[in-house]
Amino acid sequence: MRTEFTPEQLTDPAIAHSNEILRACVHCGFCTATCPTYQVLGDELDSPRGRIYLIKDMLENERVPDEKTVKHVDRCLSCLACMTTCPSGVHYMHLVDHARSYIEQNYKRPMSDRALRWMLAKILPYPTRFRLALLGAKIGRPFARFMPDARLRAMLEMAPKQIPSVSRNDRPQVFEAKTPPKMRVALMTGCAQKALNTDINDATIRLLRRLGCEIVVAKGAGCCGALTHHMGRESDSHAAAAANIRAWMAEKADGGLDAIVINTSGCGTTVKDYGHMFRNDALAGDAAEVAGLAMDISELLQKLDMSGAKAPKDMTVAYHAACSLQHGQKVKTAPKDMLKSAGFTVVEPADSHLCCGSAGTYNLMQPEISKQLKARKVKTLEAKHPDVIAAGNIGCMMQIGSGTETPIVHTVELLDWATGGPIPPALRGLGD
């Protein structure tokens, strides 16, 4: 793609990087075939290629974003399926992140939008606040249908029927390995996950200790910054990320770290991008080191001895590939291979590359599109008649779980069970 940024514009590192991305695009349109919003809406401007044209025009002309551009950029899920498909290696993720930051700085949204985005940014990344909000939403859930705003209805409907008790495992501490230690790893316990589902971190800790890992939950580590990053709130997201970098580098200096393990794939994609986020910052070196240590839990498990894993019962598992894992981190086979080697029968839905519609806060800010994507995903999963659905991301689990009666668990819960751990709580009602 031809660009016409001025030499003065290109002195801005963000513009210079976006210019490189734009110039890599050859207009081929391969991305439209795998874009969920284009599949649902059929509008060229709701495809990556269409958004690239809008972003190019906005940045190149340094114009105040108009309502049309903002609408179509907001509709992007950041599922990154386009990056998997693109034959030219266009780094769409960094381009749309830049566009969102530019919009946040230069566009005044309607008051209702500003209020909603402010509330989400001030609640979701903070587990205690989020837990209190969930309690309020649980009380208001029966009245969701009376809410005039679809986004408010979506927030109430999202609240789980049962809110888990606070887990003691989430506080800063060190867990000793149960067998001769092989690795020392930091576990990212997340933010929203700590309020929505405590079983995932608990299962991760049990499994890794059993496999010879010493685990540290670092003091000062918290939200990865993804939730605010995808809203364009760069100062908020960078503050959260910087706190993590400092916390993990302190642990590395104190006792060494072989890996930073992450069991929420949306967080993993962001942490692995810390090197880019801080490339022009004083934290650049530490950020790059942290990004290099970051691993999805399935990547780490491949480095450990899982030969003793054996499925406690014959079960068909429908594996849902989270976009942030298969497209963002390019981790595609590890979770399935480990489930299969443990003795589970693994099936995949049709169009497994398409997003379920969760995408961080997308299901709250774009509920109508999100519901269509959820319905499609649930239909393809249920068509496989599984006993259980497995996924590697809490957002996907909440999204899919709200549309099906089939139990859904994190992949690590099944692997914990297969190596001597307890049955995942979501499966306790299944018959033998």
C-alpha positions in Angstrom: 0.0 0.0 0.0 1.3 3.4 -0.9 1.5 5.9 2.0 2.2 9.6 2.1 3.3 10.4 5.6 5.5 13.5 5.8 9.1 13.3 7.1 7.9 15.2 10.2 5.2 12.7 10.9 7.6 9.8 10.5 9.7 11.2 13.4 6.9 9.8 15.7 7.9 6.2 16.4 4.2 5.1 16.5 3.5 6.7 13.1 6.8 5.2 11.7 5.8 1.7 12.8 2.2 2.1 11.5 3.6 3.3 8.2 5.7 0.1 7.9 2.6 -2.0 8.6 0.4 -0.1 6.1 3.1 -0.4 3.3 3.1 -4.2 3.8 -0.6 -4.5 2.9 -1.1 -5.5 -0.8 -5.0 -5.2 -0.8 -5.4 -9.0 -1.5 -8.5 -9.4 0.7 -7.5 -12.8 2.1 -8.3 -11.4 5.5 -12.0 -10.8 4.7 -12.5 -14.6 4.5 -11.5 -15.1 8.2 -12.8 -11.9 9.8 -15.8 -12.7 12.1 -17.3 -9.2 11.8 -17.2 -9.3 8.0 -18.8 -12.7 8.1 -21.6 -11.3 10.3 -22.1 -7.8 8.8 -20.9 -8.2 5.2 -19.5 -4.7 5.2 -16.1 -4.1 3.7 -15.4 -1.5 6.3 -15.9 -4.2 9.0 -13.1 -6.2 7.5 -9.4 -5.7 8.3 -8.8 -4.4 4.8 -11.5 -1.8 5.1 -10.3 -0.8 8.6 -6.8 -0.4 7.3 -8.0 2.1 4.7 -9.9 4.1 7.4 -6.9 4.0 9.8 -4.5 5.1 7.0 -6.7 8.1 6.1 -7.1 9.1 9.7 -3.4 8.9 10.6 -2.0 10.2 7.4 -4.2 13.3 7.4 -4.0 13.8 11.2 -7.7 14.4 11.3 -10.1 14.2 14.2 -11.7 10.8 14.0 -15.2 10.8 12.6 -18.1 8.7 13.8 -17.8 6.4 10.9 -14.2 5.5 11.5 -14.7 5.1 15.2 -17.7 2.8 14.7 -15.8 0.4 12.4 -12.6 0.4 14.5 -14.7 -0.3 17.6 -16.3 -3.2 15.9 -13.0 -5.0 15.5 -12.6 -7.9 17.9 -8.8 -8.0 17.8 -9.2 -11.7 17.3 -6.2 -11.5 14.9 -7.5 -14.2 12.6 -6.5 -11.8 9.8 -2.8 -12.0 10.9 -2.9 -15.8 10.6 -4.3 -15.6 7.1 -2.3 -12.6 5.7 0.3 -13.8 3.2 2.2 -10.5 3.5 2.7 -10.5 7.2 0.8 -7.3 8.0 0.9 -6.8 11.7 -2.7 -5.7 12.1 -2.6 -5.9 15.9 -0.1 -3.1 16.3 -1.9 -1.0 13.7 -5.4 -1.2 15.3 -3.8 -0.7 18.8 -2.3 2.6 17.5 -5.6 3.6 16.0 -7.5 3.0 19.2 -5.0 5.1 21.2 -5.2 7.8 18.6 -9.1 7.7 18.8 -9.0 7.8 22.6 -6.8 10.9 22.5 -8.6 12.8 19.7 -12.3 11.8 19.7 -14.9 12.8 22.1 -17.4 10.0 22.5 -21.0 10.4 23.6 -21.4 10.7 27.4 -22.9 7.2 27.7 -20.0 5.6 25.9 -17.5 7.5 28.0 -19.2 6.5 31.2 -19.3 2.8 30.2 -15.7 2.7 29.2 -14.6 4.5 32.3 -16.6 2.1 34.5 -15.1 -1.0 32.8 -11.6 0.4 33.1 -12.0 1.1 36.8 -13.7 -2.2 37.7 -12.6 -5.1 35.6 -8.9 -5.0 36.2 -9.4 -4.9 40.0 -10.6 -8.3 41.4 -12.1 -6.9 44.6 -14.0 -4.2 42.8 -15.1 -6.6 40.1 -16.3 -9.1 42.7 -18.5 -6.4 44.3 -19.8 -5.4 40.9 -20.7 -9.1 40.2 -22.6 -9.3 43.4 -24.6 -6.2 42.4 -25.1 -7.6 38.9 -26.3 -10.9 40.3 -29.0 -9.0 42.3 -30.0 -7.0 39.2 -29.9 -9.9 36.8 -33.7 -10.8 37.0 -34.4 -7.2 35.8 -32.0 -7.3 32.9 -34.8 -7.4 30.3 -36.1 -4.1 31.5 -32.8 -2.3 30.8 -33.2 0.1 27.8 -29.5 -0.1 26.9 -28.3 -3.5 25.3 -24.9 -3.0 26.9 -26.3 -2.7 30.4 -28.4 -5.8 29.8 -25.2 -7.6 28.6 -23.4 -6.6 31.8 -26.2 -8.0 34.0 -26.6 -11.2 32.0 -22.8 -11.8 32.2 -22.9 -12.2 35.9 -22.4 -15.8 36.9 -25.1 -17.5 39.0 -22.5 -18.4 41.6 -19.6 -16.1 42.5 -16.6 -18.2 43.8 -15.1 -17.6 47.2 -11.7 -15.8 47.3 -8.9 -18.2 46.8 -5.9 -18.1 49.2 -3.7 -19.2 46.3 -3.9 -15.8 44.6 -2.0 -13.8 47.2 1.8 -13.3 46.9 3.6 -16.5 48.1 5.8 -19.3 47.0 4.6 -22.9 46.4 7.2 -25.6 46.8 7.4 -28.4 44.2 5.9 -31.7 45.3 8.6 -33.7 43.5 12.3 -32.9 42.9 12.3 -29.3 41.6 12.9 -28.9 37.9 11.9 -25.3 37.3 11.0 -22.1 39.1 8.2 -20.2 37.5 6.1 -17.1 38.2 2.3 -17.6 37.9 0.3 -14.7 36.6 -3.0 -15.0 38.5 -4.8 -12.4 36.5 -7.5 -10.0 37.4 -11.0 -10.8 36.1 -10.2 -14.5 36.4 -9.7 -14.2 40.1 -13.3 -13.0 40.5 -15.0 -15.2 38.0 -13.3 -18.6 38.4 -10.8 -19.6 41.1 -10.6 -23.2 39.9 -8.2 -22.4 37.1 -5.4 -21.0 39.1 -5.9 -23.7 41.8 -5.6 -26.5 39.2 -2.6 -24.8 37.6 -0.8 -24.7 40.9 -1.6 -28.3 41.8 -0.5 -29.6 38.4 2.8 -27.7 38.2 3.8 -28.6 41.8 3.1 -32.2 41.0 5.3 -31.9 37.9 8.3 -30.5 39.8 7.8 -26.7 39.6 8.4 -24.2 42.3 5.8 -21.5 41.8 5.9 -17.9 42.9 3.0 -15.5 42.9 4.9 -12.2 42.7 4.1 -9.3 45.0 2.9 -6.3 43.0 1.9 -8.3 39.9 -1.7 -7.8 38.7 -3.7 -7.1 35.6 -1.7 -7.5 32.4 -3.2 -4.3 31.0 -5.0 -5.9 28.0 -8.5 -4.7 29.0 -7.5 -1.0 29.0 -5.0 -1.5 26.2 -7.8 -2.5 23.8 -9.8 0.5 24.8 -6.9 2.8 23.7 -6.3 3.9 27.3 -2.5 3.7 26.9 -1.5 5.3 30.2 -3.7 2.9 32.2 -2.5 -0.2 30.3 1.2 0.8 30.5 1.0 1.5 34.2 -0.4 -2.0 34.8 2.2 -3.6 32.5 5.1 -1.7 34.2 4.0 -2.9 37.6 4.1 -6.5 36.3 7.5 -6.0 34.7 9.0 -4.7 37.9 7.4 -7.4 40.1 8.6 -10.3 37.9 12.1 -8.8 37.4 12.4 -8.5 41.2 11.6 -12.2 41.5 14.0 -13.1 38.8 16.8 -11.1 40.6 15.8 -12.8 43.9 15.5 -16.4 43.1 15.6 -16.7 39.3 12.8 -17.5 36.9 12.7 -20.1 34.2 9.3 -18.9 32.9 6.3 -16.7 33.5 3.3 -19.0 33.1 0.0 -17.6 32.0 -3.3 -19.5 31.9 -5.4 -16.8 30.4 -4.5 -16.6 26.8 -5.7 -13.0 26.3 -3.2 -11.9 29.0 -0.5 -14.1 27.4 -0.8 -12.3 24.0 -0.4 -8.9 25.8 2.5 -9.9 28.0 4.4 -11.4 25.1 4.0 -8.0 23.4 5.5 -6.0 26.3 8.8 -5.7 24.4 7.0 -3.8 21.7 4.8 -1.7 24.1 7.9 -0.5 25.9 10.4 -0.4 23.0 10.9 3.4 23.5 10.8 3.4 27.3 13.4 3.1 30.0 11.9 -0.3 30.8 12.6 -1.6 27.3 15.2 -4.1 28.3 13.3 -5.5 31.2 10.0 -5.6 29.2 11.7 -7.6 26.4 13.1 -10.0 29.0 9.7 -10.5 30.6 8.1 -11.0 27.1 10.7 -13.7 26.4 10.0 -15.5 29.6 6.2 -15.5 29.1 4.6 -18.8 28.2 1.1 -20.1 28.0 0.5 -23.0 30.4 0.3 -25.4 27.5 3.7 -24.3 26.3 5.2 -24.9 29.7 3.6 -28.3 30.1 5.2 -29.4 26.9 8.6 -28.9 28.6 7.6 -31.1 31.6 7.0 -34.9 31.9 3.3 -35.5 31.3 3.8 -39.2 30.5 1.8 -40.3 33.6 -1.4 -38.4 32.6 -4.4 -40.7 32.2 -8.0 -39.6 31.7 -10.0 -40.9 34.7 -12.9 -41.7 32.4 -13.8 -41.9 28.7 -14.8 -38.4 27.7 -15.2 -36.6 24.5 -13.8 -33.1 24.8 -14.7 -30.4 22.3 -11.6 -28.1 22.2 -12.3 -24.4 21.7 -9.3 -22.6 20.4 -9.2 -19.1 21.9 -8.3 -16.5 19.3 -5.6 -15.0 21.5 -4.0 -18.5 21.7 -4.2 -19.7 18.1 -3.9 -16.4 16.3 -2.2 -14.1 18.9 0.4 -16.6 20.2 0.4 -19.1 17.4 -0.1 -21.9 20.0 -2.4 -24.3 18.1 -1.6 -28.0 18.8 -0.1 -28.2 22.3 -3.4 -28.1 24.3 -5.1 -30.7 21.9 -2.0 -33.0 21.9 -1.8 -33.1 25.7 -5.5 -33.9 26.1 -5.2 -36.6 23.5 -2.1 -38.1 25.1 -3.9 -38.1 28.4 -6.6 -40.3 26.9 -9.4 -37.8 26.2 -11.1 -38.0 22.9 -10.7 -34.5 21.4 -12.9 -33.1 18.7 -12.9 -29.6 17.1 -15.9 -27.6 15.9 -16.3 -26.4 12.3 -14.8 -22.9 11.6 -12.6 -23.3 14.7 -10.7 -20.2 13.6 -13.6 -17.9 14.1 -14.1 -15.9 17.3 -16.7 -16.7 20.0 -17.4 -13.0 20.4 -16.0 -12.5 23.9 -12.8 -10.6 23.1 -12.1 -8.9 26.4 -14.8 -6.3 26.9 -16.2 -6.7 23.4 -19.3 -8.7 24.5 -20.2 -5.8 26.8 -19.5 -3.0 24.4 -20.8 -4.7 21.2 -23.4 -7.1 22.6 -25.5 -7.6 19.4 -22.5 -8.7 17.2 -21.1 -10.7 20.1 -24.4 -12.6 20.6 -24.4 -13.6 16.9 -20.8 -14.9 17.1 -21.6 -16.8 20.4 -24.7 -18.5 18.9 -22.6 -19.6 15.9 -19.8 -20.9 18.1 -22.1 -22.8 20.5 -23.9 -24.4 17.6 -20.7 -25.7 16.1 -19.4 -27.0 19.4 -22.7 -28.7 20.4 -22.8 -30.3 16.9 -19.9 -32.5 18.1 -22.0 -33.8 21.0 -19.2 -33.5 23.5 -19.3 -34.4 27.2 -17.3 -31.3 28.0 -15.9 -28.2 26.3 -12.3 -27.1 27.0 -10.8 -23.7 26.4 -7.7 -21.8 27.5 -9.2 -18.4 28.2 -11.6 -17.3 30.9 -13.4 -14.8 28.6 -14.2 -17.6 26.1 -15.3 -19.8 28.9 -17.8 -17.2 30.3 -19.0 -16.4 26.8 -19.6 -19.9 25.6 -20.8 -21.1 29.0 -23.6 -18.6 29.0 -25.1 -20.2 25.8 -24.9 -23.9 26.4 -25.7 -26.5 29.0 -22.6 -28.5 28.2 -20.1 -28.0 31.0 -17.0 -25.9 30.1 -13.6 -26.1 31.8 -10.1 -24.8 31.3 -7.8 -27.3 29.6 -5.5 -27.3 32.7 -8.4 -28.5 34.9 -8.7 -31.7 32.8 -4.9 -32.2 32.8 -4.8 -31.7 36.6 -7.6 -34.3 36.9 -5.7 -36.7 34.6 -2.6 -36.5 36.8 -4.2 -37.1 40.2 -6.0 -33.9 40.9 -9.7 -33.6 41.8 -12.5 -33.7 39.3 -13.1 -30.2 37.9 -16.0 -28.7 39.9 -18.0 -28.1 36.6 -18.0 -31.8 36.0 -19.2 -33.0 39.4 -22.8 -33.3 38.2 -22.0 -35.7 35.3 -22.9 -39.3 35.7 -20.4 -42.0 35.7 
